[in-house]
Amino acid sequence: MLVVRANSEQEQEWIGEVLSRVAPPGCLIYLTGDLGAGKTTLARGLLRGLGHTGSVKSPTYTLIEPYEIGNRRCYHLDLYRLADPDEIEFLGLRDMLQDDAIMLVEWPEQGQGALPDPDLMIRIRYLEDGRELVINAETDTGIGLLEKLGPELGQVVKS
């Protein structure tokens, strides 16, 4: 487990940028937290770190925003409006998972039971003057990511 504090939106984007440096193709990352906690802000930082220069909007209404960045691909999903986890099948998730893309999923709890385990689970919570990000590894790939991410962020990985 890694606990990181972001004192501003810029710091939260920077954390996403650092994550982009260590996230391999095919990586699955879940982002949880209350409305407005900064899930899309973190995703924006990761996408910018990969080289995306356009706007990054929350896929709340489109559910999926695909990004082609050089020779890399990233899918940003927001499942907030999902009424039933079975709806995930209609989104083409199975095909996306076969792709060698980084996948960021906001509100994964809406797809509980229909989603595979993530490599990383990032929980974002409000602090009085910023945000706290609790990053947990859920797979062997995730453990490797935490081991790389900790030193990049200047943090100690806690077991």
C-alpha positions in Angstrom: 0.0 0.0 0.0 1.1 3.5 -0.8 -0.4 6.6 0.7 0.2 9.9 -1.1 -1.0 13.4 -0.3 -1.9 15.9 -3.0 -2.2 19.5 -1.8 -3.5 20.8 -5.1 -5.0 19.9 -8.4 -1.6 20.3 -10.0 0.0 17.8 -7.5 -2.8 15.3 -8.2 -2.1 15.6 -12.0 1.6 15.2 -11.3 0.8 11.9 -9.4 -1.1 10.7 -12.5 1.9 11.7 -14.7 4.3 9.7 -12.5 1.9 6.8 -12.8 2.1 7.0 -16.6 5.8 6.5 -16.4 5.5 3.1 -14.7 2.1 1.8 -16.0 2.7 -1.0 -18.6 0.4 -1.6 -21.5 -2.6 -3.8 -20.4 -2.6 -2.2 -17.0 -6.0 -2.0 -15.3 -6.5 0.8 -12.7 -9.6 1.5 -10.6 -10.3 5.0 -9.3 -12.7 5.4 -6.4 -13.8 8.4 -4.3 -16.7 10.8 -3.8 -18.0 13.0 -6.5 -15.4 15.8 -7.2 -12.6 13.9 -5.4 -10.3 14.2 -8.4 -10.6 10.9 -10.2 -10.6 12.6 -13.6 -7.9 15.0 -12.5 -5.6 12.0 -11.8 -6.6 10.4 -15.2 -5.8 13.7 -16.9 -2.3 13.7 -15.4 -1.8 10.1 -16.6 -2.9 10.9 -20.1 -0.8 14.0 -20.2 2.2 12.0 -19.0 1.6 9.6 -21.9 1.8 12.6 -24.3 -1.9 13.5 -24.8 -2.2 17.2 -25.5 -5.9 17.7 -26.0 -8.6 18.1 -23.5 -9.5 15.4 -21.0 -13.1 15.3 -20.1 -14.9 13.0 -17.7 -16.6 10.2 -19.5 -19.7 10.5 -17.3 -22.1 10.7 -20.2 -20.2 8.9 -22.9 -19.1 6.2 -20.4 -15.9 5.6 -22.4 -13.3 7.9 -23.8 -10.6 6.2 -25.9 -7.2 7.8 -26.4 -4.6 7.0 -29.1 -1.3 8.5 -28.0 1.6 7.7 -30.3 1.8 3.9 -30.3 -0.1 3.6 -27.0 -3.8 3.4 -26.3 -5.7 4.2 -23.1 -9.4 3.8 -22.2 -11.0 6.0 -19.6 -14.3 4.7 -18.3 -16.8 6.2 -15.9 -19.3 3.7 -14.7 -21.2 6.1 -12.4 -24.4 6.0 -14.6 -24.4 2.2 -15.0 -27.8 0.9 -13.7 -26.6 -2.8 -13.7 -23.2 -4.4 -13.8 -24.4 -6.6 -16.7 -24.5 -3.4 -18.9 -20.6 -3.6 -19.0 -20.9 -6.4 -21.6 -22.6 -3.9 -24.0 -19.7 -1.4 -23.6 -17.3 -3.9 -25.3 -15.2 -4.3 -22.1 -14.1 -7.8 -23.1 -12.6 -6.4 -26.4 -10.9 -3.5 -24.6 -9.3 -5.9 -22.1 -7.9 -7.9 -25.0 -6.3 -4.7 -26.3 -2.8 -3.8 -25.0 -4.1 -0.6 -23.5 -4.0 1.1 -20.1 -7.5 1.2 -18.7 -8.7 3.7 -16.1 -12.1 2.9 -14.5 -13.9 5.5 -12.4 -16.7 4.2 -10.2 -15.7 0.5 -10.6 -18.1 -0.4 -7.8 -21.0 0.1 -10.3 -19.6 -2.8 -12.3 -18.9 -5.1 -9.3 -19.0 -8.7 -10.3 -18.6 -8.0 -14.0 -15.2 -6.4 -13.9 -11.9 -8.3 -13.5 -9.6 -7.5 -10.5 -7.6 -4.3 -11.1 -3.8 -4.1 -11.0 -4.1 -1.0 -8.9 -7.0 0.3 -6.8 -6.6 4.0 -6.0 -8.9 5.5 -3.4 -9.1 9.3 -3.3 -10.5 11.0 -0.3 -11.0 14.6 0.7 -8.7 16.2 3.3 -9.3 19.6 4.7 -6.6 21.1 2.4 -6.1 18.6 -0.3 -6.6 14.9 -1.1 -5.2 11.6 0.1 -4.6 8.8 -2.4 -4.4 5.3 -1.0 -2.9 3.0 -3.7 -3.3 -0.7 -3.3 -1.8 -3.5 -5.5 -4.4 -6.2 -6.3 -2.2 -8.3 -8.7 1.4 -9.3 -9.2 1.6 -6.5 -11.9 0.2 -4.1 -9.3 2.8 -5.1 -6.8 5.5 -4.3 -9.4 3.9 -1.0 -10.1 3.9 0.0 -6.4 7.5 -0.9 -6.1 8.3 1.4 -9.0 5.8 4.1 -8.1 6.9 4.6 -4.5 10.4 5.8 -5.3 9.1 7.9 -8.1 6.8 9.7 -5.7 9.4 9.8 -2.9 7.2 7.5 -0.7 7.8 4.3 1.1 5.6 1.4 0.1 3.8 -0.1 3.1 3.0 -3.7 3.2 
